[in-house]
Amino acid sequence: MARIAAEFLQIIKDFSLFDDVYMNCFFKDFPEGIQFILRKILDRSDLVVKSVHIQDVMVSMTSKTSRLDVFAEDGEGNQYDVEFQFLPNENIPKRGRYYLGNIDQNMIRRGEEYDTLHEAYVIFICAGDPIKKHKPMYHYTMKDEDGNELNDGQHLLILNADYEGDWRLKDLMNDIKASDPETMKYEVLKERAEYLKEEEEGNMQLNMNLQNLMMKAENKGIEKGREEEKTNMIFHMLKEKFDVKTIMRALNVSEETINKIKATMK
């Protein structure tokens, strides 16, 4: 444990699933975690995840590349992308549309019939309400003007983890936001958090990923002045979904400085 710098230990302690470094380690080789979350969100106790990919990149030679936080497939061939969004904005609906299109494109092979397409879900779990209608969850599907379902198999869900009222997924959202495993309710998620945050092996995994990200951020600004370099590091860490307190501690900058940079990203 002594090999980890004190400031990194504090950052690790403050991590939640809205931090990419932690989220990547949390779900790596842990399909039970995303399976549990999907079962709760979709209210499907029979859902069985057969494969999980973390930060799955869908590359296209002619269009924008997509990087999916947690991409899963169940035993029936249905596919799920779960995004943990620390900085939700008004672009999320169109981003969801694009991700669904990419999932569909990769689901069907040349020569296959369209009816082989399975269900596709893109789920944004947001620290806030990007739709701004004061609801805990939005579930969008294709309907006609009379409200009749098209049943094309596409689903876009947007969840507000900060919703203050009581609702079905309140405890799950609290566990996703939690930095302290002791405050978590669900044992399957709590045990994983305890391993990563309290056991040496888990700490070392997080420390390695954190150092790699810091080096990447520093390299982006290595030929620039120190202040501009720090600005680039803040920008990069915000894009990687680090929370404000973590950036303040890692880079020794004020909350005001971070918020100014954050405002330019919207």
DOVO-922330 format. One record per residue (C-alpha): residue number from 1; residue in one letter; z, x, y. Coordinates in Angstrom, 2 decimals. Layout:
# DOVO-922330
<node seq="NUM" type="A" w="Z" u="X" v="Y"/>
...
//
This chain:
# DOVO-922330
<node seq="1" type="M" w="0.00" u="0.00" v="0.00"/>
<node seq="2" type="A" w="0.64" u="2.97" v="2.33"/>
<node seq="3" type="R" w="-3.11" u="3.70" v="2.36"/>
<node seq="4" type="I" w="-3.72" u="0.59" v="4.48"/>
<node seq="5" type="A" w="-3.15" u="0.99" v="8.21"/>
<node seq="6" type="A" w="-0.42" u="-1.23" v="9.66"/>
<node seq="7" type="E" w="-2.82" u="-2.99" v="12.03"/>
<node seq="8" type="F" w="-5.13" u="-3.87" v="9.11"/>
<node seq="9" type="L" w="-2.20" u="-5.25" v="7.12"/>
<node seq="10" type="Q" w="-1.42" u="-7.54" v="10.05"/>
<node seq="11" type="I" w="-5.05" u="-8.65" v="10.26"/>
<node seq="12" type="I" w="-5.03" u="-9.39" v="6.53"/>
<node seq="13" type="K" w="-1.85" u="-11.40" v="6.97"/>
<node seq="14" type="D" w="-3.51" u="-13.50" v="9.70"/>
<node seq="15" type="F" w="-6.71" u="-14.21" v="7.77"/>
<node seq="16" type="S" w="-7.75" u="-17.78" v="6.91"/>
<node seq="17" type="L" w="-10.86" u="-19.07" v="5.17"/>
<node seq="18" type="F" w="-12.56" u="-19.24" v="8.57"/>
<node seq="19" type="D" w="-12.70" u="-15.40" v="8.49"/>
<node seq="20" type="D" w="-15.76" u="-14.16" v="6.60"/>
<node seq="21" type="V" w="-14.09" u="-11.04" v="5.18"/>
<node seq="22" type="Y" w="-11.33" u="-13.12" v="3.64"/>
<node seq="23" type="M" w="-13.62" u="-15.97" v="2.60"/>
<node seq="24" type="N" w="-15.95" u="-13.57" v="0.78"/>
<node seq="25" type="C" w="-13.10" u="-12.05" v="-1.22"/>
<node seq="26" type="F" w="-11.42" u="-15.41" v="-1.79"/>
<node seq="27" type="F" w="-14.37" u="-17.00" v="-3.61"/>
<node seq="28" type="K" w="-15.78" u="-13.89" v="-5.29"/>
<node seq="29" type="D" w="-15.35" u="-14.20" v="-9.09"/>
<node seq="30" type="F" w="-13.27" u="-17.32" v="-8.46"/>
<node seq="31" type="P" w="-15.47" u="-20.37" v="-9.21"/>
<node seq="32" type="E" w="-12.34" u="-22.49" v="-9.71"/>
<node seq="33" type="G" w="-11.71" u="-22.30" v="-5.96"/>
<node seq="34" type="I" w="-14.99" u="-23.78" v="-4.75"/>
<node seq="35" type="Q" w="-14.99" u="-26.23" v="-7.67"/>
<node seq="36" type="F" w="-11.59" u="-27.52" v="-6.57"/>
<node seq="37" type="I" w="-12.73" u="-27.87" v="-2.95"/>
<node seq="38" type="L" w="-15.93" u="-29.69" v="-3.93"/>
<node seq="39" type="R" w="-14.05" u="-32.05" v="-6.22"/>
<node seq="40" type="K" w="-11.66" u="-32.97" v="-3.40"/>
<node seq="41" type="I" w="-14.32" u="-33.39" v="-0.71"/>
<node seq="42" type="L" w="-16.73" u="-35.41" v="-2.87"/>
<node seq="43" type="D" w="-13.94" u="-37.25" v="-4.72"/>
<node seq="44" type="R" w="-15.43" u="-36.24" v="-8.06"/>
<node seq="45" type="S" w="-12.94" u="-35.02" v="-10.64"/>
<node seq="46" type="D" w="-15.74" u="-34.54" v="-13.21"/>
<node seq="47" type="L" w="-17.71" u="-32.00" v="-11.14"/>
<node seq="48" type="V" w="-18.03" u="-28.69" v="-13.03"/>
<node seq="49" type="V" w="-19.37" u="-25.64" v="-11.20"/>
<node seq="50" type="K" w="-21.41" u="-23.33" v="-13.44"/>
<node seq="51" type="S" w="-22.44" u="-20.64" v="-10.91"/>
<node seq="52" type="V" w="-21.36" u="-19.42" v="-7.47"/>
<node seq="53" type="H" w="-23.03" u="-17.00" v="-5.04"/>
<node seq="54" type="I" w="-21.28" u="-15.65" v="-1.94"/>
<node seq="55" type="Q" w="-23.32" u="-15.02" v="1.23"/>
<node seq="56" type="D" w="-26.49" u="-15.98" v="-0.65"/>
<node seq="57" type="V" w="-29.57" u="-15.03" v="1.36"/>
<node seq="58" type="M" w="-32.67" u="-17.22" v="1.17"/>
<node seq="59" type="V" w="-35.48" u="-14.95" v="2.36"/>
<node seq="60" type="S" w="-38.80" u="-16.21" v="3.67"/>
<node seq="61" type="M" w="-41.74" u="-14.07" v="4.73"/>
<node seq="62" type="T" w="-42.85" u="-16.58" v="7.37"/>
<node seq="63" type="S" w="-39.71" u="-18.39" v="8.56"/>
<node seq="64" type="K" w="-36.07" u="-17.84" v="9.47"/>
<node seq="65" type="T" w="-33.86" u="-16.34" v="6.76"/>
<node seq="66" type="S" w="-30.77" u="-18.35" v="5.79"/>
<node seq="67" type="R" w="-27.45" u="-16.87" v="4.70"/>
<node seq="68" type="L" w="-25.25" u="-19.39" v="2.90"/>
<node seq="69" type="D" w="-21.47" u="-18.85" v="2.83"/>
<node seq="70" type="V" w="-20.72" u="-20.24" v="-0.65"/>
<node seq="71" type="F" w="-23.63" u="-21.52" v="-2.73"/>
<node seq="72" type="A" w="-22.78" u="-23.30" v="-5.99"/>
<node seq="73" type="E" w="-24.59" u="-25.16" v="-8.74"/>
<node seq="74" type="D" w="-23.01" u="-27.63" v="-11.13"/>
<node seq="75" type="G" w="-23.77" u="-28.32" v="-14.78"/>
<node seq="76" type="E" w="-26.24" u="-31.07" v="-13.88"/>
<node seq="77" type="G" w="-28.32" u="-28.84" v="-11.61"/>
<node seq="78" type="N" w="-27.00" u="-30.25" v="-8.33"/>
<node seq="79" type="Q" w="-26.62" u="-27.60" v="-5.63"/>
<node seq="80" type="Y" w="-24.01" u="-27.16" v="-2.91"/>
<node seq="81" type="D" w="-23.74" u="-24.97" v="0.17"/>
<node seq="82" type="V" w="-20.27" u="-24.85" v="1.75"/>
<node seq="83" type="E" w="-20.08" u="-23.33" v="5.24"/>
<node seq="84" type="F" w="-16.81" u="-22.38" v="6.95"/>
<node seq="85" type="Q" w="-17.56" u="-22.69" v="10.65"/>
<node seq="86" type="F" w="-15.07" u="-21.17" v="13.09"/>
<node seq="87" type="L" w="-17.34" u="-21.71" v="16.12"/>
<node seq="88" type="P" w="-18.94" u="-25.13" v="15.56"/>
<node seq="89" type="N" w="-21.61" u="-26.18" v="18.06"/>
<node seq="90" type="E" w="-24.21" u="-28.84" v="18.62"/>
<node seq="91" type="N" w="-26.78" u="-26.96" v="16.52"/>
<node seq="92" type="I" w="-25.00" u="-27.75" v="13.25"/>
<node seq="93" type="P" w="-27.03" u="-30.92" v="12.41"/>
<node seq="94" type="K" w="-30.36" u="-29.09" v="12.67"/>
<node seq="95" type="R" w="-28.94" u="-26.06" v="10.91"/>
<node seq="96" type="G" w="-27.89" u="-28.39" v="8.11"/>
<node seq="97" type="R" w="-31.38" u="-29.87" v="7.99"/>
<node seq="98" type="Y" w="-32.89" u="-26.37" v="7.70"/>
<node seq="99" type="Y" w="-30.47" u="-25.31" v="4.96"/>
<node seq="100" type="L" w="-31.23" u="-28.47" v="2.97"/>
<node seq="101" type="G" w="-34.93" u="-27.74" v="3.26"/>
<node seq="102" type="N" w="-34.42" u="-24.20" v="1.99"/>
<node seq="103" type="I" w="-32.31" u="-25.41" v="-0.92"/>
<node seq="104" type="D" w="-35.02" u="-27.93" v="-1.89"/>
<node seq="105" type="Q" w="-37.74" u="-25.30" v="-1.64"/>
<node seq="106" type="N" w="-35.87" u="-23.02" v="-4.04"/>
<node seq="107" type="M" w="-34.90" u="-25.86" v="-6.39"/>
<node seq="108" type="I" w="-38.40" u="-26.89" v="-7.45"/>
<node seq="109" type="R" w="-40.83" u="-24.51" v="-9.13"/>
<node seq="110" type="R" w="-44.60" u="-24.39" v="-8.93"/>
<node seq="111" type="G" w="-46.11" u="-27.05" v="-11.18"/>
<node seq="112" type="E" w="-42.91" u="-29.12" v="-11.46"/>
<node seq="113" type="E" w="-42.80" u="-32.79" v="-10.52"/>
<node seq="114" type="Y" w="-40.82" u="-33.92" v="-7.48"/>
<node seq="115" type="D" w="-38.53" u="-36.04" v="-9.60"/>
<node seq="116" type="T" w="-37.04" u="-32.83" v="-11.02"/>
<node seq="117" type="L" w="-35.26" u="-32.28" v="-7.70"/>
<node seq="118" type="H" w="-31.50" u="-32.62" v="-8.09"/>
<node seq="119" type="E" w="-28.90" u="-33.61" v="-5.49"/>
<node seq="120" type="A" w="-28.46" u="-31.13" v="-2.62"/>
<node seq="121" type="Y" w="-25.37" u="-30.93" v="-0.43"/>
<node seq="122" type="V" w="-24.74" u="-28.89" v="2.71"/>
<node seq="123" type="I" w="-21.09" u="-29.11" v="3.76"/>
<node seq="124" type="F" w="-19.82" u="-27.70" v="7.05"/>
<node seq="125" type="I" w="-16.04" u="-27.31" v="7.28"/>
<node seq="126" type="C" w="-15.45" u="-26.82" v="10.99"/>
<node seq="127" type="A" w="-12.56" u="-25.70" v="13.15"/>
<node seq="128" type="G" w="-13.21" u="-28.61" v="15.49"/>
<node seq="129" type="D" w="-15.46" u="-31.64" v="15.81"/>
<node seq="130" type="P" w="-19.08" u="-30.67" v="16.65"/>
<node seq="131" type="I" w="-20.20" u="-34.32" v="16.54"/>
<node seq="132" type="K" w="-17.47" u="-35.30" v="19.01"/>
<node seq="133" type="K" w="-16.92" u="-38.83" v="17.73"/>
<node seq="134" type="H" w="-13.28" u="-38.15" v="16.82"/>
<node seq="135" type="K" w="-13.71" u="-38.61" v="13.08"/>
<node seq="136" type="P" w="-12.39" u="-36.37" v="10.28"/>
<node seq="137" type="M" w="-15.64" u="-36.38" v="8.29"/>
<node seq="138" type="Y" w="-19.30" u="-37.33" v="8.75"/>
<node seq="139" type="H" w="-21.56" u="-37.91" v="5.73"/>
<node seq="140" type="Y" w="-25.26" u="-38.18" v="6.56"/>
<node seq="141" type="T" w="-28.01" u="-39.40" v="4.24"/>
<node seq="142" type="M" w="-31.50" u="-40.75" v="4.88"/>
<node seq="143" type="K" w="-31.57" u="-44.50" v="5.66"/>
<node seq="144" type="D" w="-34.06" u="-46.94" v="7.12"/>
<node seq="145" type="E" w="-33.54" u="-49.04" v="10.27"/>
<node seq="146" type="D" w="-31.73" u="-51.70" v="8.22"/>
<node seq="147" type="G" w="-29.26" u="-49.24" v="6.72"/>
<node seq="148" type="N" w="-30.87" u="-49.11" v="3.28"/>
<node seq="149" type="E" w="-30.45" u="-45.79" v="1.48"/>
<node seq="150" type="L" w="-33.59" u="-43.81" v="0.67"/>
<node seq="151" type="N" w="-31.74" u="-42.09" v="-2.21"/>
<node seq="152" type="D" w="-33.69" u="-38.87" v="-1.79"/>
<node seq="153" type="G" w="-30.70" u="-36.82" v="-2.95"/>
<node seq="154" type="Q" w="-29.99" u="-34.94" v="0.29"/>
<node seq="155" type="H" w="-26.49" u="-34.96" v="1.78"/>
<node seq="156" type="L" w="-25.17" u="-33.36" v="4.97"/>
<node seq="157" type="L" w="-21.39" u="-33.45" v="5.41"/>
<node seq="158" type="I" w="-19.52" u="-32.21" v="8.48"/>
<node seq="159" type="L" w="-15.73" u="-32.02" v="8.27"/>
<node seq="160" type="N" w="-13.32" u="-31.58" v="11.16"/>
<node seq="161" type="A" w="-10.49" u="-29.41" v="9.82"/>
<node seq="162" type="D" w="-8.57" u="-29.87" v="13.09"/>
<node seq="163" type="Y" w="-8.47" u="-33.66" v="12.92"/>
<node seq="164" type="E" w="-4.88" u="-34.54" v="13.79"/>
<node seq="165" type="G" w="-4.55" u="-37.93" v="12.10"/>
<node seq="166" type="D" w="-3.67" u="-38.60" v="8.48"/>
<node seq="167" type="W" w="-6.61" u="-38.80" v="6.13"/>
<node seq="168" type="R" w="-7.63" u="-38.16" v="2.53"/>
<node seq="169" type="L" w="-8.37" u="-34.44" v="2.96"/>
<node seq="170" type="K" w="-5.62" u="-33.54" v="5.42"/>
<node seq="171" type="D" w="-3.76" u="-31.28" v="2.96"/>
<node seq="172" type="L" w="-6.97" u="-29.55" v="1.88"/>
<node seq="173" type="M" w="-7.95" u="-28.85" v="5.48"/>
<node seq="174" type="N" w="-4.48" u="-27.43" v="6.15"/>
<node seq="175" type="D" w="-4.82" u="-25.11" v="3.14"/>
<node seq="176" type="I" w="-8.23" u="-23.93" v="4.39"/>
<node seq="177" type="K" w="-6.78" u="-23.17" v="7.83"/>
<node seq="178" type="A" w="-3.60" u="-21.57" v="6.46"/>
<node seq="179" type="S" w="-2.90" u="-17.88" v="6.92"/>
<node seq="180" type="D" w="0.47" u="-18.01" v="5.11"/>
<node seq="181" type="P" w="0.20" u="-18.84" v="1.38"/>
<node seq="182" type="E" w="3.71" u="-20.30" v="1.45"/>
<node seq="183" type="T" w="2.50" u="-23.19" v="3.61"/>
<node seq="184" type="M" w="-0.30" u="-24.15" v="1.19"/>
<node seq="185" type="K" w="-0.04" u="-27.25" v="-1.00"/>
<node seq="186" type="Y" w="-2.62" u="-26.81" v="-3.75"/>
<node seq="187" type="E" w="-1.54" u="-24.30" v="-6.38"/>
<node seq="188" type="V" w="-5.04" u="-23.12" v="-7.36"/>
<node seq="189" type="L" w="-5.75" u="-22.09" v="-3.75"/>
<node seq="190" type="K" w="-2.22" u="-20.86" v="-3.07"/>
<node seq="191" type="E" w="-2.21" u="-18.47" v="-6.04"/>
<node seq="192" type="R" w="-5.50" u="-16.94" v="-4.95"/>
<node seq="193" type="A" w="-4.20" u="-16.48" v="-1.40"/>
<node seq="194" type="E" w="-1.01" u="-14.86" v="-2.71"/>
<node seq="195" type="Y" w="-3.04" u="-12.42" v="-4.80"/>
<node seq="196" type="L" w="-5.20" u="-11.33" v="-1.86"/>
<node seq="197" type="K" w="-2.47" u="-11.21" v="0.78"/>
<node seq="198" type="E" w="0.64" u="-10.18" v="-1.16"/>
<node seq="199" type="E" w="-0.50" u="-8.05" v="-4.11"/>
<node seq="200" type="E" w="-1.68" u="-4.46" v="-3.67"/>
<node seq="201" type="E" w="-4.95" u="-4.91" v="-5.56"/>
<node seq="202" type="G" w="-5.91" u="-7.93" v="-3.44"/>
<node seq="203" type="N" w="-4.86" u="-6.14" v="-0.24"/>
<node seq="204" type="M" w="-7.09" u="-3.21" v="-1.11"/>
<node seq="205" type="Q" w="-10.11" u="-5.48" v="-1.64"/>
<node seq="206" type="L" w="-9.63" u="-7.05" v="1.77"/>
<node seq="207" type="N" w="-8.97" u="-3.69" v="3.42"/>
<node seq="208" type="M" w="-12.21" u="-2.24" v="2.04"/>
<node seq="209" type="N" w="-14.27" u="-5.20" v="3.25"/>
<node seq="210" type="L" w="-12.55" u="-5.16" v="6.64"/>
<node seq="211" type="Q" w="-13.18" u="-1.45" v="7.17"/>
<node seq="212" type="N" w="-16.83" u="-1.85" v="6.17"/>
<node seq="213" type="L" w="-17.25" u="-4.61" v="8.74"/>
<node seq="214" type="M" w="-15.53" u="-2.56" v="11.48"/>
<node seq="215" type="M" w="-17.81" u="0.39" v="10.74"/>
<node seq="216" type="K" w="-20.84" u="-1.89" v="10.85"/>
<node seq="217" type="A" w="-19.74" u="-3.28" v="14.21"/>
<node seq="218" type="E" w="-19.10" u="0.21" v="15.61"/>
<node seq="219" type="N" w="-22.49" u="1.48" v="14.41"/>
<node seq="220" type="K" w="-24.23" u="-1.33" v="16.29"/>
<node seq="221" type="G" w="-23.01" u="0.11" v="19.56"/>
<node seq="222" type="I" w="-22.78" u="3.80" v="18.75"/>
<node seq="223" type="E" w="-25.39" u="4.87" v="21.31"/>
<node seq="224" type="K" w="-24.04" u="2.63" v="24.08"/>
<node seq="225" type="G" w="-21.19" u="3.06" v="26.57"/>
<node seq="226" type="R" w="-17.64" u="2.35" v="25.38"/>
<node seq="227" type="E" w="-17.25" u="-0.97" v="27.20"/>
<node seq="228" type="E" w="-20.64" u="-2.22" v="26.07"/>
<node seq="229" type="E" w="-19.84" u="-1.02" v="22.56"/>
<node seq="230" type="K" w="-16.60" u="-3.02" v="22.56"/>
<node seq="231" type="T" w="-18.48" u="-6.08" v="23.83"/>
<node seq="232" type="N" w="-20.94" u="-5.73" v="20.96"/>
<node seq="233" type="M" w="-18.09" u="-5.42" v="18.49"/>
<node seq="234" type="I" w="-16.46" u="-8.59" v="19.84"/>
<node seq="235" type="F" w="-19.79" u="-10.41" v="19.66"/>
<node seq="236" type="H" w="-20.36" u="-9.25" v="16.10"/>
<node seq="237" type="M" w="-16.86" u="-10.20" v="14.96"/>
<node seq="238" type="L" w="-17.24" u="-13.67" v="16.50"/>
<node seq="239" type="K" w="-20.53" u="-14.09" v="14.64"/>
<node seq="240" type="E" w="-18.71" u="-13.05" v="11.47"/>
<node seq="241" type="K" w="-16.17" u="-15.83" v="12.22"/>
<node seq="242" type="F" w="-13.09" u="-13.74" v="12.96"/>
<node seq="243" type="D" w="-10.53" u="-15.71" v="14.90"/>
<node seq="244" type="V" w="-9.53" u="-14.72" v="18.44"/>
<node seq="245" type="K" w="-6.08" u="-13.35" v="17.53"/>
<node seq="246" type="T" w="-7.58" u="-11.08" v="14.88"/>
<node seq="247" type="I" w="-10.11" u="-9.64" v="17.35"/>
<node seq="248" type="M" w="-7.41" u="-9.17" v="19.99"/>
<node seq="249" type="R" w="-5.30" u="-7.18" v="17.56"/>
<node seq="250" type="A" w="-8.15" u="-5.13" v="16.07"/>
<node seq="251" type="L" w="-9.84" u="-4.16" v="19.35"/>
<node seq="252" type="N" w="-6.92" u="-4.35" v="21.80"/>
<node seq="253" type="V" w="-8.69" u="-6.79" v="24.12"/>
<node seq="254" type="S" w="-7.49" u="-9.86" v="25.96"/>
<node seq="255" type="E" w="-8.07" u="-13.45" v="24.94"/>
<node seq="256" type="E" w="-9.83" u="-13.99" v="28.27"/>
<node seq="257" type="T" w="-12.35" u="-11.24" v="27.51"/>
<node seq="258" type="I" w="-13.12" u="-12.71" v="24.09"/>
<node seq="259" type="N" w="-13.49" u="-16.24" v="25.45"/>
<node seq="260" type="K" w="-15.98" u="-15.04" v="28.07"/>
<node seq="261" type="I" w="-18.14" u="-13.50" v="25.37"/>
<node seq="262" type="K" w="-17.72" u="-16.57" v="23.17"/>
<node seq="263" type="A" w="-18.99" u="-18.78" v="26.01"/>
<node seq="264" type="T" w="-22.27" u="-16.82" v="26.13"/>
<node seq="265" type="M" w="-22.90" u="-17.59" v="22.45"/>
<node seq="266" type="K" w="-23.05" u="-21.39" v="22.86"/>
//
